[in-house]
Amino acid sequence: MRYGELIQYEPIETVIKLKDADKIDEAKRLVKSFVVSEGMADSIINICIPQLQFDETIDNKGIFIVGNYGTGKSHLMSVISAVAENKEMLDYISHEELKKEMGKIAGKFKVLRFDIGAVNTPLRNIITKEIEKDLARYGIEFYFPPIDKVTNNKEAFMEMMSKFEDKFPDKGYLIVVDELLDFLKARKEQELIRDLTFLREIGEITKSTRLRFMTGVQETLFDNPAFNAVAQTVLKMKDRFEQLIIKREDISYVVSQRLLKKNDRQKAWIRSHLEKFSPLYKSISSRIEEFVELYPIHPMFIEVFEKMFIVEKREVLKTISHLMRELLDKDVPEDEPGIISYDSYWKFLRDNPSLRAEPDIKRVVDKSVVVEDLIEHSFTRPQYKDAALRIVHALSVHRFTTGDIHTSVGITVENIKDDLCLYIKMPEIEEDFLITTIETIMKEIMKTLSWQYISYNPDNQQYYLDMVREGINYDAKIQEKAELLSDDTFNRYYFDLLIKVLDWNATLKQKNMRIWEYSLIWNEKNVKRYGYLFMGYPDERSTAQPPRDFYIYFLPPFVEANYNKKYILNGKEDEVFFEFINADEEIIEKIKKYAAAMELSELSSSDQKKIYEDKANGFQKDITKWIRDNVSKCFNVSYKGETQSIIYWLKGKTANYDTIKSYIDEAASSCLSLYFSEKYSEYPTFYTKITEANLNEVFKSAMNYLAGKKTETGKKVLQSFDLILGDDIVPENSKYANYFLNELYKLPPGKVLNREDIIENVNGEDIDKRFKLEVQWVVLLLCALVYSGDIILRIKNKVYDATTIDSLANMNVGELVDFDSFERPRDIPVRELKTLFTLLGLPSGLVNASLSKPEEAIRQMVSRSEELAKKVVTVNQFVVSNKTIWSKPVFDEFEIKNYKDLLNNFRDFLDSLKAFNTPGKLRNFKYAEEELKEKFKTLETVKKIEKIIDFKNEVEELVKYLSSAEQQLPEEIELKQNINAMKNEVERFTKEIDNKESEDIKRLTRELEELKIEYIDLYLEYHKKHRLDYNGDERKKKIMASDLFNNLKKLKDVGIFPVNKFDEIEKVLASLKTCYNFGKENIKTEVLCPNCGYSIKSGEVPVFGKLDEIEDKIENLYKEWTKILLDNIEDPMIQERMEILNKDQQKVIRDFLNKKELPEKVDNLFVSAVKDLIAGLEKVEIEINEFISAITYDGPVTVDEFKKRFLENVDFLIKGKDKDKVRIIIK
C-alpha cells in the first residue's frame, strides 16, 4: 500500500495574503477551501460573530486573531471578512451551524483590508491614511486631523462613521489588519505606548458605532514578555479586545481534512496497521483516532511547531505539504509504523541558508552538523545508526522550542520512543525492550561523541543538544600525549592492562611494588600451591616474605631487544617468565594510546576525566580482545632457561581454557610440576580439587562424613587419604593415619603426643613435619582415628572419643586445628556391657566374645536397640494421638504428659546406644549398671501401653458397630440399656488392663459379639414387620393394577365424588415400602439395611395386614361411588340433559342405569358422558372438620340448636346458588 493510496492529498504551499480577498474570485476560492474544526467553528460563533454583529446591542470590542506563521491566520480573517462583505459567500461555508450564525453578519459590511509593513510611521497615521483612501473609493471625502491637533481619537472616528453611515445607512465598516505584532515589536517604548493607546481607542469606538476592527498577530499581546515595560498600557487595551486563538487542534484539523483527508476505508486500513504497534507506544494506544486522522504525520509534529521560537516563517502546513509530496509514491512499511515526526523538519532548517543569519540558529545548525558527521563515520552500532540520526535531528529541532538554546531542557527516552514513534526491529513487540534499546542507543551516541555536544540532565532525565560546552579533539590530544611518554610509562600501563586482562582483582602484596600473592593448581595432586606474581624483573622486587612455592614474572615489552634474556637464562627452579611477543603495530599503538589516555585522565577536570577514561576503556577492550584471540602465540613462557610458546607447555593437557588467566596458570603449573613433586614427594593425590577458597569447606564435608552425614565430596576427601574401604571407614589402611598412630604408640602408656610434636610452622603456615600436610588434613586423620576408637583427642583440655565424633564435626575449623594433644583410649567396660545386653534380651556372653571379635556383638546390640526404639516410637505416637475407645479417651492429660516424657527419654537413651558402633567407641561406653537398670524400667510402661493397643485393636470394630447400633434404638428397648452398660464395662476394663489376662479380653470380646448378634436379630424382626417382602410387593402391584382401583382413579375427575377417601388409599399404598433382598449378611458391618435404610427408632407403621385393609376400603368405596353416580344421573333434571349427549355417550349411560353397575373398565367415553351430563350441577365442597367447628364452636349444643346451625351453615354455603343444581360433597 502506497501513502498516496491512503490520503486524498491537497497541498497547501502558497502564502495567503489578506489583500487577496479584495478580489471576488479569490475570496470565493478562499472561502471554499477553508476547513474549519469544531473548536474553530465554536470560537468564531462565540467570539467573532457577537463582536462583529450590530443588530443586537452589546458591549462590542475589537478582535485579535492569534496564530503562528503558517497556521491559517490570514486565511481565517480573509474568510470572515469575505462573508461580512458579500452575502453570496455564505453559500460556500461547509459547516452548517457556522453558516447559520455567520448569516448575522453576511453582506452587512464594507471591508478595508491591509498589511502593515516595516515602517516607522505611528500606528494612528497608518490606519487613518488607509481609511481615508478607502473612503475616497466610495466617494466619501474625509480627513482625520493631524495627531498634534486632537485631544482624543474617538471624536474623529465618530465623525468619520457619521459620514460613512450617511452613505451606507444599513452597513457596518470592518477594518482588517495583518502583521500587527511585528510592527509593534519594532517600536520604541514611548511610541509603543501611543500605538497601544490608539488601539484601545479603536476598541472603545466599536462600542458606540458600527466600526469593527480585526487584526492578526503571531502571539498573544497580553502575555507577551516583549511588552513587560508597557504592561499597564497593555492591560488597559486588553479590556477592549477579544482574542480568537488558533489552537493546535485547529491546525491538526486543517491538516487532516485538507492535506491528509481520508475516507472510511482508508481510515480502517490505517487503524488496523497502527494497532499492531500500539503495545509499543502509549501515544498511539491513547490517541489512536488522532493518529489515524493525521497519518502519516505524528500529532507531535504540530505540537513542536507550536513551541518553536524561530522568528522566520515556519509555515507548518507548507512544510507538511512538502513532506507528503515526497512520500506519495512510496510504500507504507508493513513492519513499522511509517509515521513522520518533527525530526523530519531538521533538513528544512539545516538546508535553509537564510536562517543562518540568526546567530543562535547558525550555532545550533553548525553543532548539529558536527554531531551528524560523527555519528555517520564513528558510530559503532551500524544497525542503530539510522535511529541515532533521527534522535540527533529531533534534539536539534527541539533545541528551538525552549526559548533559550542554552537551557538544560530536552527530551526523555520515553519522549524519543513515543514522540518519534521510533521503531527498531525486535524479536517481539515489547515496550520495555524498545525502551532498553533506545537507552543503549543514547549511551552509544554519547560514547561516540565523547560525552560532548549532547548532555543528559539527571534532574528531569532529559537529553539535549548542549550549546554551552565546546568540542575538543580528544583523539588528537591522546596521540600527542602518546608521543611524549617514555617506555617505562608504557610498561607501567601494559602491566595495568595485563592485570585487567587476567581479570584478577587481588590486593598488592607490597605497596608501590607490582607483586601479588598468587596460586596455581598442581594438577597431578589436584591441589593449589601458593607463590607470587610480579610485573617486572626479579632484581626490581624486594625479598617477598614469607617465601612461597613459586614466582611468576611478566617481563616488560617496551625494552631494548634481547634485554629480557639475561633474566630468562638465569631463571631458578621456582621461577617462570612470561614475555609479550608477536604483537602487531596496531596493538602496540593502542597500548601507547591507552597509557596516554590514562595519563590525561589523571590531569583533567571531572568532565574531561570521564571522556579520557572512556577512550582508555575502548583501547583496553580492543587490546583484551586481541590478546584473548592470540593468547596461544603472543606470550613466550620460559622455565630454567628454556623458552617455548604457551601451546608447547600445554601439550597433553585437556583442560578447558576459557580465560586468558587459565592459559597462564596451566602453562606455569606445567613448568613447575616436577619441582612441586620433588618438594612434596609424599603429598596425597586428592580426588576433588582443593583450593584456598574451598579448603575449609571440603574439610568440613569430610568431618561430617565421619559423623554420618555422608556426601560425595566428603567421601572423595577421605579416599584421598586411603581412609575408606567400600563404605567403611578403616584408618588402618592409611599410611598417613598409621604414621600418627605409630608415633603415639612409641610413647609409654599414659603419655600423650602434643601438637608441637607433629606440627611445625613453615613460612607462616602450619604443616605436619613428615608429609608437609596442611594442619586441616592432620586433624582429619586424627579424627578418623578417634572414630575408630584408636585414640582420644584433647582440645582446650576437653576430651573427645569415638562417642563424641558429632561434636568434633560441629566444631569450627579454627578450634579443631588448634588441638592440644591426643592419647590412647580406655579398655572395654565388660560388666556394664553385660548388664546392657541382658536388659536388651541378648546373651551376655556376646560381651566376652567381643574382646576378640567385637563386630557381631556390636551388630546385635545396635540392631536390638534400634528395634526397641522403633517400638517406643510407635507406643509414644499412640499416647500423644489421644486415642479413644467407645468415644472415651484412653489416657487423661496427666497420663499423656507423664508417658510422653518417659518414652522420649527412653528413646533418646536407646538412640545413644547406636553411637557405640565400633570397637573403639565401645571402649568409651559411659553408662553405669544402676543407671542402665533405671532406664529399662520404662520398658514395663511400654508393655502396658502395648497391651492397651492390642485390646483396642481387638475390640475396635465391635465397639464401633455397637456404638452405631445404640444410636438406632429407642429408649424403651432393653437392648439399648444392655449396650450402654457394656460401654461402661469396656471403659473400666481399659483402666484395669494391667490386671487383665488374654482370657479376660477374649471373654469381653465374646460379650460384645453376643450384643451384636442380639441387635442383628432384633433388626431383622423389625425390618420384616415394616417392609413388604416379595409376595407383599407383588400383591401391592396387583391392587394398583386392578380395575376397581383404576376405575376409581378415572372417576376422581368427574367432580361429584368425595375424593379424600381415595386419596388416603393412594397415600397409604405409596407409604408401604418394599425390601426383600435383605438378610443377616447385609447387616454384619452396617447397622442399617443398605437397601432401604430402615431404622428401628423411625416410628414407621407396620405393613402387616395393611393390604387386606386397603382391598376392603377399595371395594366399599367403589360401591359408595356407584350409588352416588346413580342417584345423580337418575335425578329428573339430569335426565332432561340426556339429549345433549351423542349416541355413544347415551348408550354407556343407559347401560349403567339398566345394570346399576359401573362398566368393567371405566374409559374416557364413560367419564366424558358423565361430565357432560352433570355439567349443569354446581359442586359445593365441605371440609368436614371446618363444618363441625362452625356448628359446635362454643361447645356442646342442643339437638334443636344443632339442627338450626346445620341448616344455617348449609344455607350459607349454597347462598346465591340454584338449590336444585347444587351437589354437596363432604371432604
Summary of the structure (lengths in Angstrom):
residues: 1227
radius of gyration: 58.3
end to end distance: 89.3
largest distance: 157.6
contacts: 3711
relative contact order: 0.03
helix: 58%
strand: 10%
